[in-house]
Amino acid sequence: MAESSDIAQNFNKISSEIDAAVRLCKRNPDSVRLIVVTKGQSVERVASVINAGAKFLGENYPEETVEKMAGLGSRKTMVEWHMIGHLQSRKAALVLEHFDFFHALDSRKLAEKLNRSLEGKGTLLKVLLQYNVGGEDSKFGWLADQTLKWPTLIKDFEYILQLKNLKICGIMVMSPFTNNKSQSRFYFEKTRMLRDFFQGRYSEIQMDQLSMGTSHDFIEAIAEGATFLRIGTAIMGDRDYPKGLR
């Protein structure tokens, strides 16, 4: 389990590696943002990474996040909160109230729920649409593993696009885990191509965000245009509860 000093050291190390990879690709350093994934981490450890300089935090469980926010006091306003996990529609209100960005919009039904909940509030929710580019049964999102299927995705995309209280900002993927760097890059390239597929048809919107890349493959994600990197264990260490428990 990472201590406060380890978390700060890890954060600075990963930040430096990201900066080097971005410069190697001749990209604007400001175009890539590090989301520190803090699900399953204690309030004390979350406070440590905020103190180290984290500006964006990623969480998967709304109730857990709200508890952490209460424990963080004024620190909770020092960061932008990103909901990066699958959202049950009954928990939509928590996301709308407490999060700044939603990465995992994965169905038309959920989009309708979020849009209805925002009616009359005069606010927009920034969202990323989640697609399943690896074809894994265990992953959420619209199935987009084959390019021939992409035209079938247009109907739902256009429906969500016309929802007045949601703002589509780009695409999120959770690509298959692999230690093969070339394979990782293949999935990230496919994600970028999918984003370009939509952007080329709807030039009136700006879909410049790509949420992809984690602790083990963020270098490859940067090379293929990632703008949000979701990095947890490489910075925070192991979680307080085992994977899959919640």
N, C-alpha and C positions, 0 to 999 in steps of 0.2 A: 504494500500500500504506500503510495507516494506521500511524503511529508511536505510541509509548506515550502521548504527550501528546494526540495526535489521538483516540485511543481513549477516554481519560478525558473529553475534551471532548464527543465524540459520545455517550458513555454518559449524561452529565449532561443533554445537550440532549434526547435521546430520553426520558429519565426525566421531565423537566419537561413535555414534550409529552403524555406518557401521563397524568401527574397532572392536567394541565389538562383533557384530554378526559374523564377519569373524573369530575371535579368538575362539568363541564358537563352530563354525563348524570345527575348527582345520585346517583352510585353510591359505595359505600364504597371509599376508596382502597386498602384492604387486600384488596379482592376481585380485583384485577388484578395479575398477576405477569409481570415481564419475563424471558423466557428469551433469553439472548444466545446466538445460534447460532454456535458456534466450529468447526464442521467445516472442515477445510482450513486452519486457522490454526496458526501456530507456538506452541510452548510459551511463548515470550517474550510474544507478543501476548495469549495466554490469561491469563497472569499479570498483564498490564497491566489487563485488564478486571476481573479479580478485585480487584486493588488499587483500582480505581476504584469498587468497591462492588457489583459483580454478585453475586447470590446464587443464580442459577439458570443453568446452562449446558446448551445443547442440542447433541447430537452425532448423527451419522448412521452412523458406522462404528465398531463396537466395538473392533477392533484398534487403530485410530488413537487412540481415546480412552484406552485402557489405556496406550499409550505416553506420552501427554500427562500422565496422572496420575502416572506414574513420574517424569517430569521436573519436575512441579510441587511435589514434596515435600509439606510440611505444608499448602500452599495448597489441595491437592485436597480437604481436609476442610472448607474454608471455604464450599463451595458444594454445591448439590444438583444431581446429574447426571441429565439427562433424555434418554432415547433417543427421538429424534423421527423417525427414518427407517425405511424398510422393513427388516424383520429376516428374514434367512435362518435357518431353524430350526436349522441346524448351528452357528450362533453364539449360540444362546439362552443357553448357560451364561455367556458373557461379560456379557450384559446382567443376568442374575440376580445375578452376583457384584459388578458394579461400578456399576450404575445404581440410582437411587432411584425412577424413574418411567418407564413405557413408554407413549408416546403413540400408537403406530402398530400396535396389534393389529388385523390385517386379515383373519384367517381362523380358522375353527374348528380347523383342523389345527394352526396355530401355538399357539392357546390350549391345546390338549391337550398339546402338547410342553412348554410352559412350566409347566403345572400338574403334569405328571408329574415334571419336574425339581425341583420344590419339595416334593414329597411327603416327609414325615418331617423337614423342616427347621424347621417351626414358624414360618415367615415368610409374609407375604402380599406379592404384587407388585401395586402400584397400576397400573392400566392405563386407557387411553382406547381406545375402539373407533373405528377409522378408517372413515369413510364417504366415498363418492365422490358428492358432490352435484352436480358439474358434468357427469357422464357422460363424462369424458375417458378414452380408452383408455390413455393414458400414466400415469394415476393408479391407485394401489392403493386397496383398501378395498371394502367392500360397496357395490354400486351403489344409490344412493338419490337419483337425479336427479329421479324423479317420485314425488309423494306417493302415487299409487295403488299403488306398489310397496312402500311401507313395511310393510304387514302381512306381506309375505313375509320380512321381516327378523327377525320375532319368533322363529322357530324357533331360529336360531343364537344370538340374544341370550339366550334362556332357557337354552340349553345352556351357554353360557359363564357365565351367572349362577350356575349350580349348581356350578361348579368351585370347590372349597374354598380353593384357594391363590391365586386371582386376585380382585382387588377392582375392580369396574367403578366408575370415578369420573366418567365422562362421555364426551364425544365429541371426536374430532379430525378436522379436514378440511384438505385442501390444495386450496383453491378455484382455479378457472381464473384465470390472470393476465390482468388487464385494467386499462387506465388509466381506465376508466369507473367512477367512485366509486359511482354508483347501482347498477351491475351487481355490484360487489364486495359492496355491502350486501345485495343480493338473495340472494347465496349464503350470507352470514352469517346472514341472517334465516331461511333455509331450514334451516340447521344448528341454530339455536336451536329451531325448530319440531320438528325431528327429535328433539332431546334431550327436549323436552316430550312428544312422542309416547310415548317410552319411560317417562319419569318418571311420566306420568299413569297408566300401566298397572302400574307396579311401585313403588308408593309406599313399599315397605319398604326401598328403597335410596336413597341420596342421590347423584344424578347432577348435581352442581352445577358440574362443570368443562367448559369449552368451550375447546379449543385451536385458535385460528384467528387469522389476522391476521399479516402480515409487514411488512417495511420500508416497503412502498408503500401498505398499506391498513389499518394497525393502528387508525387513528382510526375507520373504519367498523366494524371488528370490535368495538371497545369499545362503540360505540353499540348493537350487537346482543347484548351480554352476554358477550363474550370474557373468560375468566379467565386464560388463558395466551396471551401474545403471543410469537411466535417471530421475533425480529429479529436479523439477521446483518449484512449489508453496510452498513446505515446506521450501525452502531456500529464494526464490525471492519474495514471496507473490503474490498477484493477478497481472494479466497482465494489461498493459496500455489500452488494448482494450478487449472487451468481447470475450469469447470463440466462435469460429465459424464465427467471423466477417471477417477473412481473409482467 
